[in-house]
Amino acid sequence: MEAAPDGPDLDLAQVRAFVEAAAGAEPHFGRAARRLGLTQQALSKRVARLETALGVRLFTRTGRGVTLTAEGHRFLAPARQALTAGRAAADAARASAHRPLRIDTWGHLYEPMRTLATVVEAAATRPGRLAPEPGAARDFAAVAEALRRGEADAGFGRRPVLAPGEAQDLTHRPVRLEPVDVVLGDAHPLATASALRPADLRDSVLRYPADAGRLDFLTRFADHFGVARRASGPNLGLVPLLIHLAATPTHFTLLPADLPLPAVPGVRVVPLMDPTPLYVWSLVWPKERVPTGLTELLSVCAELAEKHRWLEYEPARDWLPS
């Protein structure tokens, strides 16, 4: 391999793919691809193009995975610096007192906009130029990538419990702890209860409203309270989910207590207690790049949390995934 005589023009998307793949105790293309919201093949192609541009091998491929070469070790620290400089350059180019604070959301079946709309409305009553602008993304991985690229300033949703070494460049703060209710059909054996305990659901089937891999809250609930039987299906929205529950007497799901549900016959909502599970809504942003307006936004969230008791938590009464 030979690099261009005047040195290569680095593609920051390729550099980011390398840095993510090299993160942690052991390089791993599969985990890096998931964090970036890419396929493993797409990530491998980015790294290969970067190696071609540099004229060196950054990884040694083996049957058991990959390891950093000596060149890869030397490139890693400057590569991280290049990503930081790229974000700083983007911020400088876009800096403006009038630029909205872009907040991407995920977890749309649970309607994060219910909470974020309250935050935006409260921010609008403040003096100054704080102007949150909500956006939408597919999932946490997509939001994390948008934050790294500087395409979003912050994210809002449920931050999943991550493996060691994942998303270490991001930080977060809980904004709201929302109780969840049991939702089941009228024909379910527990449908007539005025309230249920999580342990009461052990003999029922937990219905995931989307791919189970994207709903770690439900998985942690089921693991903790001994709900062994689980079923999943595509995310078709709330109405098809409720129709399924109405027609399937053994199934139930969990939804935020304040979530307005469509009017579907044959569905019942029952509060959970002893303990009450809490769904955590958080703001997420890059550790090394605190966007303009974020401090004020966090202040707005703190005021709303005090006013609406959004962050109340009693260990003897409530349950949070560890």
Phi, psi and omega per residue, in radians:
M1 nan 2.453 3.100
E2 -2.269 2.280 3.093
A3 -1.431 2.841 3.091
A4 -1.066 2.540 -3.073
P5 -0.977 -0.656 -3.102
D6 -1.581 0.177 -3.117
G7 1.629 2.598 -3.086
P8 -1.327 2.630 2.943
D9 -1.553 1.942 -3.039
L10 -1.333 2.350 3.008
D11 -1.595 2.034 -3.029
L12 -1.157 -0.458 3.070
A13 -1.143 -0.655 3.090
Q14 -1.234 -0.684 3.105
V15 -1.105 -0.722 3.129
R16 -1.106 -0.697 3.108
A17 -1.069 -0.739 3.104
F18 -1.090 -0.843 -3.087
V19 -1.076 -0.747 3.127
E20 -1.135 -0.726 -3.132
A21 -1.153 -0.538 -3.113
A22 -1.506 -0.112 -3.042
A23 -1.220 2.679 3.067
G24 1.483 -3.058 -3.085
A25 -1.212 -0.585 -3.130
E26 -2.281 2.284 3.068
P27 -1.022 2.496 -3.106
H28 -2.719 1.976 -3.100
F29 -1.214 -0.656 -3.084
G30 -1.121 -0.838 3.137
R31 -1.137 -0.686 3.123
A32 -1.093 -0.731 -3.139
A33 -1.086 -0.727 3.125
R34 -1.123 -0.699 3.139
R35 -1.120 -0.586 -3.102
L36 -1.589 -0.054 -3.130
G37 1.254 0.526 -3.132
L38 -2.009 2.885 2.898
T39 -1.372 2.754 3.121
Q40 -1.104 -0.601 3.119
Q41 -1.118 -0.737 -3.141
A42 -1.131 -0.714 3.114
L43 -1.133 -0.740 3.129
S44 -1.051 -0.669 3.127
K45 -1.159 -0.686 3.107
R46 -1.090 -0.769 3.140
V47 -1.135 -0.715 -3.141
A48 -1.102 -0.702 3.114
R49 -1.158 -0.643 3.098
L50 -1.130 -0.744 3.106
E51 -1.076 -0.689 3.100
T52 -1.112 -0.759 3.137
A53 -1.115 -0.665 -3.105
L54 -1.425 -0.431 -3.108
G55 1.385 0.358 3.125
V56 -2.455 2.830 3.002
R57 -1.584 2.261 3.121
L58 -1.693 -0.460 3.122
F59 -2.242 2.595 2.933
T60 -1.767 2.117 -3.137
R61 -1.538 2.288 3.078
T62 -2.226 3.012 3.107
G63 -1.138 -0.350 -3.077
R64 -1.803 -0.011 -3.135
G65 2.551 -2.515 -3.126
V66 -2.375 2.682 3.013
T67 -2.338 2.662 3.101
L68 -1.264 2.387 2.993
T69 -1.389 3.044 3.066
A70 -1.053 -0.677 3.103
E71 -1.149 -0.657 3.106
G72 -1.114 -0.732 3.096
H73 -1.070 -0.737 -3.131
R74 -1.193 -0.561 -3.069
F75 -1.384 -0.395 -2.945
L76 -1.078 -0.900 -3.100
A77 -1.108 -0.844 3.075
P78 -1.083 -0.541 3.109
A79 -1.132 -0.738 3.089
R80 -1.105 -0.694 3.105
Q81 -1.110 -0.657 3.130
A82 -1.119 -0.692 3.107
L83 -1.149 -0.716 3.104
T84 -1.100 -0.756 3.121
A85 -1.130 -0.648 3.114
G86 -1.117 -0.743 3.101
R87 -1.121 -0.716 3.137
A88 -1.110 -0.687 3.125
A89 -1.124 -0.737 3.116
A90 -1.104 -0.735 3.128
D91 -1.097 -0.732 -3.123
A92 -1.133 -0.700 -3.130
A93 -1.173 -0.567 -3.063
R94 -1.695 -0.029 -3.053
A95 -1.065 2.251 3.111
S96 -2.876 2.436 3.107
A97 -1.131 -0.327 -3.074
H98 -1.747 -0.042 -3.064
R99 -1.294 2.257 3.124
P100 -1.128 2.720 3.051
L101 -1.538 1.861 -3.051
R102 -1.372 2.141 3.134
I103 -2.142 1.945 3.114
D104 -1.548 2.428 -3.107
T105 -1.971 2.761 3.011
W106 -2.529 3.067 -3.069
G107 1.321 0.784 -2.902
H108 -1.231 -0.369 3.093
L109 -1.112 -0.498 3.135
Y110 -1.656 0.116 3.017
E111 0.937 1.224 3.075
P112 -1.065 -0.410 -3.124
M113 -1.118 -0.366 3.088
R114 -1.015 -0.804 -3.122
T115 -1.371 -0.762 -3.070
L116 -1.143 -0.584 3.103
A117 -1.092 -0.681 3.088
T118 -1.107 -0.691 3.115
V119 -1.142 -0.785 -3.130
V120 -1.089 -0.752 3.138
E121 -1.118 -0.713 3.112
A122 -1.165 -0.657 3.120
A123 -1.121 -0.580 -3.101
A124 -1.175 -0.361 -3.131
T125 -1.509 -0.117 -3.110
R126 -1.506 2.599 3.022
P127 -1.220 2.703 -3.134
G128 1.865 -2.833 -2.994
R129 -2.119 0.440 3.064
L130 -1.180 2.066 -3.072
A131 -2.389 1.434 3.101
P132 -1.113 2.421 -3.135
E133 -2.205 1.756 -3.108
P134 -1.196 2.510 3.017
G135 -2.316 -3.131 -3.089
A136 -2.271 2.569 3.080
A137 -2.472 2.909 -3.053
R138 -1.213 -0.793 -3.071
D139 -2.831 -3.079 -3.102
F140 -1.051 -0.703 -3.123
A141 -1.060 -0.689 3.130
A142 -1.189 -0.669 3.099
V143 -1.160 -0.754 3.133
A144 -1.025 -0.712 3.122
E145 -1.182 -0.692 3.101
A146 -1.101 -0.644 3.093
L147 -1.155 -0.725 -3.140
R148 -1.151 -0.609 -3.138
R149 -1.400 -0.173 -3.067
G150 1.390 0.222 3.123
E151 -1.416 -0.305 3.054
A152 -2.361 2.658 3.124
D153 -1.614 -0.576 -3.127
A154 -2.672 2.879 3.057
G155 -2.170 2.721 3.126
F156 -2.414 2.176 3.124
G157 2.909 -2.851 3.057
R158 -1.565 2.024 3.083
R159 -1.314 2.099 -3.115
P160 -1.202 2.770 3.021
V161 -1.294 2.124 -2.981
L162 -1.818 2.732 3.064
A163 -1.239 2.710 3.107
P164 -0.940 2.313 3.123
G165 1.629 -0.223 -3.120
E166 -1.466 2.391 3.041
A167 0.912 0.694 3.127
Q168 -1.236 -0.243 3.135
D169 -1.508 0.025 -3.121
L170 -2.038 2.596 3.037
T171 -2.185 2.915 -3.057
H172 -2.646 2.835 3.051
R173 -2.505 2.238 3.063
P174 -1.093 2.407 3.132
V175 -1.935 -0.630 -3.072
R176 -2.610 2.370 2.994
L177 -1.902 1.885 -3.022
E178 -1.863 2.153 3.069
P179 -1.046 2.632 3.070
V180 -2.001 2.627 3.088
D181 -1.919 2.814 2.978
V182 -1.507 2.339 3.064
V183 -2.099 2.189 -3.090
L184 -2.634 2.980 -3.119
G185 -1.419 2.758 3.128
D186 -1.037 -0.453 -3.108
A187 -1.507 -0.062 3.110
H188 -1.155 2.461 -3.114
P189 -1.012 -0.401 -3.101
L190 -1.746 0.103 -2.982
A191 -1.165 -0.409 -3.080
T192 -1.523 -0.052 -3.114
A193 -1.220 2.527 3.068
S194 -1.399 -0.406 3.063
A195 -2.781 2.714 -3.131
L196 -2.293 2.699 2.964
R197 -1.702 2.628 3.080
P198 -0.933 -0.637 -3.127
A199 -1.120 -0.416 3.125
D200 -1.147 -0.287 -3.023
L201 -1.636 0.079 -3.035
R202 -1.060 -0.553 -3.105
D203 -1.588 0.036 3.123
S204 -1.724 3.054 -3.131
V205 -1.895 2.131 3.089
L206 -1.341 2.105 3.095
R207 -1.673 2.010 3.020
Y208 -1.306 2.312 3.128
P209 -1.407 0.000 3.117
A210 -2.767 -2.988 3.106
D211 -0.983 2.276 -3.054
A212 -1.051 -0.538 -3.124
G213 -1.140 -0.290 -3.119
R214 -1.803 0.117 -3.082
L215 -2.291 1.124 -3.057
D216 -1.169 -0.406 3.090
F217 -1.034 -0.822 -3.127
L218 -1.158 -0.676 3.119
T219 -1.118 -0.749 3.133
R220 -1.172 -0.649 3.052
F221 -1.051 -0.876 -3.098
A222 -1.107 -0.731 3.112
D223 -1.089 -0.776 -3.050
H224 -1.209 -0.678 -3.037
F225 -1.796 0.183 2.988
G226 1.302 0.536 3.057
V227 -1.534 1.716 -2.988
A228 -1.424 -0.560 -3.057
R229 -1.629 2.248 -3.052
R230 -2.467 2.619 3.118
A231 -2.437 2.541 3.128
S232 -2.333 2.867 3.114
G233 -2.802 3.088 -3.139
P234 -1.198 2.654 3.098
N235 -1.384 1.743 3.134
L236 -1.805 0.051 -3.126
G237 1.848 3.033 -3.051
L238 -1.201 -0.710 -3.072
V239 -1.075 -0.893 3.091
P240 -1.049 -0.607 3.105
L241 -1.103 -0.800 -3.128
L242 -1.172 -0.653 3.079
I243 -1.073 -0.716 3.104
H244 -1.076 -0.790 -3.136
L245 -1.114 -0.692 3.127
A246 -1.090 -0.534 -3.075
A247 -1.659 -0.075 -3.036
T248 -2.212 1.662 -2.970
P249 -1.126 -0.294 -3.097
T250 -1.647 -0.145 -3.009
H251 -1.717 2.685 2.998
F252 -2.588 2.893 2.975
T253 -2.485 3.045 3.098
L254 -2.057 2.346 3.099
L255 -2.392 2.640 3.119
P256 -0.961 2.453 -3.030
A257 -1.097 -0.563 -3.100
D258 -1.608 0.098 -3.122
L259 -1.298 2.082 3.104
P260 -1.244 2.182 -3.076
L261 -1.721 2.516 3.041
P262 -1.084 2.684 3.137
A263 -1.377 1.708 3.103
V264 -2.081 2.124 -3.114
P265 -1.079 2.574 3.028
G266 1.454 0.304 -3.113
V267 -2.113 2.438 -3.132
R268 -2.225 2.506 3.086
V269 -1.960 2.222 -3.090
V270 -2.201 2.261 3.112
P271 -1.142 2.640 3.053
L272 -1.838 2.474 3.116
M273 -2.643 2.893 3.097
D274 0.961 1.020 -0.025
P275 -1.714 2.969 3.059
T276 -1.622 2.051 3.084
P277 -1.195 2.481 -3.135
L278 -2.073 2.303 3.098
Y279 -1.664 2.194 -3.010
V280 -1.675 2.068 2.983
W281 -1.697 2.287 -3.068
S282 -2.321 2.689 2.887
L283 -1.635 2.423 -3.130
V284 -2.219 2.441 3.108
W285 -2.698 2.870 -3.122
P286 -1.213 2.423 3.134
K287 -1.093 -0.688 -2.999
E288 -1.610 0.029 -3.097
R289 -2.508 1.550 3.120
V290 -1.438 1.948 -3.049
P291 -1.182 2.641 3.079
T292 -1.040 2.259 3.122
G293 1.700 -0.231 -3.083
L294 -1.151 -0.716 3.140
T295 -1.027 -0.743 3.115
E296 -1.188 -0.663 3.111
L297 -1.082 -0.735 3.105
L298 -1.101 -0.613 3.086
S299 -1.125 -0.739 3.081
V300 -1.042 -0.779 -3.134
C301 -1.089 -0.699 3.133
A302 -1.119 -0.712 3.118
E303 -1.122 -0.729 3.130
L304 -1.173 -0.651 3.130
A305 -1.092 -0.697 3.116
E306 -1.210 -0.704 -3.101
K307 -1.193 -0.752 -3.044
H308 -1.777 0.074 -3.140
R309 1.039 0.714 -3.076
W310 -1.228 -0.421 -3.037
L311 -1.953 0.349 3.103
E312 -1.215 2.320 -3.119
Y313 -2.651 2.178 3.069
E314 -2.113 1.989 -3.092
P315 -0.957 -0.572 -3.131
A316 -1.337 -0.288 -3.048
R317 -1.947 -0.554 -2.977
D318 -2.034 2.843 3.086
W319 -2.246 2.290 3.022
L320 -2.152 2.437 3.032
P321 -1.058 2.446 -3.122
S322 -1.222 nan nan
